[in-house]
Amino acid sequence: MKHLIRTRFGQDIIAEVQLPARQTGKVAILASGLPSAPPKRTVFEFLSKKGYVVIAFRYRGTWESGGYFLEESPAKDVEIIVKQLEVKKGIVDIYNQTTLPVKVKEIHLFGNSFGGPAVLLNSHLKKVTKIITLSPVIDWTVESESEPFEFFVRFTEEAFGSAYRLKKNNAWKKLLDSPLYDPAQNIRTIDGKKVFIMGTDDDTVTPSTLIPAFAHNTGAVYYIKPKGGHLGMTNLTQLFYWRKIEKFLEKK
């Protein structure tokens, strides 16, 4: 099993990277949910075996990354990574300070839950050719059944402490009061032809009822499973979901 490479994008964004046995030119950038721990190793292994250079980053102001959380849109973090890959076509392994080449023909973004907006709001980037989002947040003003906004903020702050660092306590309100990180308020900028949304009817965290209208208004493709709960990154590795995702990825 290959070790995960530690690298940095921009000044503050720490990421873990796994290279495939042979690079195909496909890059997968993973935008995780929140609050959550970094993606499981099984996700790295699964995608790298599909030929991807796999990049899982920490949002600025979270975990090991520098800066302050929500000072800018977390979608900006993804944009920084994409643009740096386009220009430098490589990453620096922090451990031994060596530069490793990365072949970049196309970039696929994968985001779940909180990470949904991070990938959806980058559909305008030319190098981004496909976007897969699992149980995404679509509209912050629509309350979650099991994790209403106040609960989400309190739990994140109390259970994860300094893993999420905000410059101002009211920074959380940006999610509700501005289009900073809200797909529903940015529909006109989203290129739905690149987007596949997956959800479930029994998801009590991010309601799937918002998906059909959002997909219709953006031109995205979607699939809603009757049962399955709140989908996370590890669902990518399950054959049922991956078959549907792969079919979308192969469409020209």
LINWO-V102572 format. One record per residue. BURIAL is + if it has 9 or more other ideal C-beta (glycine too) atoms within 8 Angstrom, else -. Layout:
<<BURIAL> <BURIAL>>
This chain:
<<-> <-> <-> <+> <+> <+> <+> <+> <+> <-> <-> <+> <+> <+> <+> <+> <+> <+> <+> <+> <-> <-> <+> <+> <-> <+> <+> <+> <+> <+> <+> <+> <+> <+> <+> <-> <-> <-> <+> <-> <-> <-> <+> <+> <+> <+> <+> <+> <-> <-> <+> <+> <+> <+> <+> <+> <+> <+> <+> <+> <+> <+> <-> <-> <+> <-> <+> <+> <+> <+> <+> <-> <-> <+> <+> <-> <+> <+> <+> <+> <+> <+> <+> <+> <+> <+> <-> <-> <+> <-> <+> <+> <+> <-> <-> <-> <-> <-> <-> <+> <-> <+> <+> <+> <-> <+> <+> <+> <+> <+> <+> <+> <+> <+> <+> <+> <+> <+> <+> <+> <+> <+> <+> <-> <+> <-> <+> <+> <-> <+> <+> <+> <+> <+> <+> <+> <+> <+> <+> <+> <-> <-> <-> <+> <-> <-> <+> <-> <+> <-> <-> <+> <+> <-> <+> <+> <+> <-> <-> <+> <-> <-> <-> <+> <+> <+> <-> <-> <-> <-> <+> <+> <-> <+> <+> <+> <-> <-> <-> <-> <+> <+> <+> <+> <-> <+> <+> <-> <-> <+> <+> <+> <-> <+> <+> <+> <+> <+> <+> <+> <+> <-> <+> <+> <+> <+> <+> <+> <-> <+> <+> <+> <-> <+> <+> <-> <-> <+> <-> <+> <+> <+> <+> <+> <+> <-> <-> <+> <-> <+> <+> <+> <+> <+> <+> <+> <-> <-> <-> <-> <+> <+> <-> <+> <+> <-> <-> <+> <+> <-> <-> <->>
